[in-house]
Amino acid sequence: MDFINRLKGNLTETVVKALLVDEGYRVIDSGIEHLVRETTCLTQNEYLDLGFSDQLRKMPDFIVLNKEQTKSHLIEVKYRTWWDFQLIHDLREQVAFYKRIILVCVNAKVLSQSLA
């Protein structure tokens, strides 16, 4: 991943986390790039060669607890220049694995045509 895309992704996660914390939610960083920071420096093949388990590789970005800390939600944050259905395809395995994930997708541009 190039620097600009990494920066956009990190900023997007930081903004989403700040908004949730500001509303009183407890936000726990849980994605593999937070748990094993060294993975951000690797190519896709180097990362896959490490052989991390599916549970770790597919872990969403945040675990969010409600204000009373009685319920939790798994949150995946994505930044995309354009919205397209490839994102849904890319998340299919993650959703199948964890069953219920909240997706927060920040898009830089809006499509002018209907997707229907």
C-alpha positions as a printed Julia matrix, in Angstrom:
116×3 Matrix{Float64}:
   0.0     0.0     0.0
   1.38    3.4    -0.88
   1.84    6.19    1.66
  -1.14    8.32    0.57
  -3.6     5.41    0.78
  -2.17    4.32    4.14
  -2.55    7.89    5.42
  -6.17    8.13    4.2
  -7.02    4.81    5.83
  -5.36    5.72    9.13
  -7.03    9.13    9.22
 -10.41    7.58    8.5
 -10.02    5.08   11.35
  -8.85    7.84   13.69
 -11.84   10.06   12.88
 -14.33    7.21   13.33
 -12.71    6.22   16.63
 -12.73    9.82   17.88
 -16.43   10.2    17.02
 -17.34    7.02   18.88
 -15.23    7.87   21.93
 -16.68   11.38   22.0
 -20.16    9.83   22.24
 -19.09    7.75   25.24
 -18.38    4.4    23.6
 -15.37    2.32   24.6
 -13.34    1.63   21.46
 -10.71   -1.11   21.41
  -8.27   -1.32   18.49
  -8.47   -4.91   17.29
  -7.38   -5.2    13.67
  -4.2    -7.12   12.93
  -2.43   -3.93   11.86
  -3.02   -2.62   15.41
  -2.04   -5.84   17.16
   1.0    -6.67   15.03
   2.12   -3.27   13.75
   4.99   -4.74   11.77
   2.5    -6.15    9.25
   1.98   -2.67    7.79
   5.51   -2.77    6.34
   5.03   -6.04    4.49
   3.96   -6.81    0.95
   0.8    -8.89    0.53
   2.85  -12.04   -0.12
   5.14  -11.45    2.87
   2.09  -10.92    5.07
   0.39  -14.1     3.85
   3.62  -16.09    4.27
   3.52  -15.36    8.02
   0.57  -17.75    8.29
  -1.59  -15.86   10.76
  -4.85  -17.6    11.67
  -8.1   -16.57   10.0
  -9.37  -15.25   13.33
  -6.48  -12.81   13.52
  -6.28  -11.9     9.83
 -10.0   -11.16    9.55
 -10.37   -9.32   12.87
 -12.33   -6.08   12.35
 -10.68   -2.74   13.12
 -12.53   -2.04   16.36
 -14.45   -3.71   19.13
 -16.9    -1.11   20.41
 -18.66   -1.43   23.74
 -21.8     0.56   24.48
 -21.77    3.18   27.24
 -22.92    0.67   29.86
 -20.37   -1.88   28.58
 -23.07   -4.51   28.28
 -23.01   -4.97   24.48
 -20.24   -5.14   21.94
 -20.07   -4.52   18.21
 -17.42   -5.37   15.65
 -16.64   -2.39   13.42
 -14.75   -2.45   10.13
 -13.66    0.93    8.78
 -12.86    1.46    5.12
 -11.8     4.47    3.09
 -12.52    4.34   -0.62
 -12.19    6.96   -3.31
 -15.22    5.49   -5.07
 -18.04    3.33   -3.76
 -18.39    0.12   -5.69
 -19.59   -3.37   -5.02
 -16.03   -4.72   -4.96
 -15.92   -3.61   -1.32
 -18.81   -5.97   -0.51
 -17.0    -8.77   -2.3
 -13.78   -7.99   -0.39
 -15.6    -8.19    2.97
 -17.57  -11.35    2.21
 -15.15  -13.73    4.0
 -14.91  -11.47    7.02
 -18.69  -11.25    7.37
 -19.05  -15.01    6.91
 -16.48  -15.59    9.62
 -17.79  -13.12   12.23
 -21.48  -13.18   11.16
 -22.25   -9.59   12.19
 -20.03   -6.61   11.45
 -20.82   -2.93   11.18
 -19.17   -1.35    8.16
 -18.24    2.33    8.27
 -17.2     3.35    4.78
 -15.95    6.85    4.05
 -15.97    7.78    0.37
 -14.14   10.7    -1.18
 -16.35   10.97   -4.24
 -20.02   10.36   -4.86
 -21.3     8.62   -7.93
 -23.56   10.84   -9.98
 -25.52    7.91  -11.4
 -27.82    5.49   -9.66
 -26.31    2.08   -8.9
 -29.59    0.36   -9.78
